[in-house]
């Protein structure tokens, strides 16, 4: 469980580094987006037959980072939209 949280934090941090621009996201949001991305990556890797959902493998890691980058973009868009409405 702790490894899953650490992996989520690393994947979320990588996603924020890859995504250009400044994101106004907290550490908790980064962790949650990284965890969501790692679950998505694990599910897709499992569907492709490259490993189990909780197993760290190259395909799952790459898909997790890509999914997290997309999730960071969506979260950034939602938080930007909320602040412009006020």
Residue pairs with C-beta under 8 A, 6 or more apart in sequence:
4 35
4 38
4 54
5 31
5 35
7 34
7 38
7 56
8 31
8 32
8 34
8 35
8 37
8 38
9 30
9 31
9 34
10 34
11 34
11 37
11 38
11 41
11 61
11 64
11 65
11 68
12 30
12 31
12 32
12 33
12 34
12 35
12 37
12 68
12 72
13 30
13 34
14 65
14 68
15 30
15 33
15 34
15 37
15 65
15 68
15 69
15 71
15 72
16 23
16 25
16 30
16 72
18 65
18 69
19 69
19 72
19 73
19 76
21 76
23 72
23 75
23 76
24 76
24 79
25 33
25 72
25 75
25 76
25 79
29 75
30 72
33 68
33 71
33 72
33 75
34 64
34 68
36 67
36 68
36 71
37 64
37 65
37 66
37 67
37 68
37 69
37 71
38 60
38 64
38 68
39 53
40 63
40 64
40 67
41 59
41 60
41 61
41 62
41 63
41 64
41 65
41 66
41 67
42 51
42 52
42 53
42 54
42 55
42 60
42 64
43 53
44 59
44 60
44 63
45 51
45 53
45 55
45 57
45 59
45 60
45 63
46 52
46 53
46 60
48 59
50 57
50 58
50 59
50 60
51 57
51 59
51 60
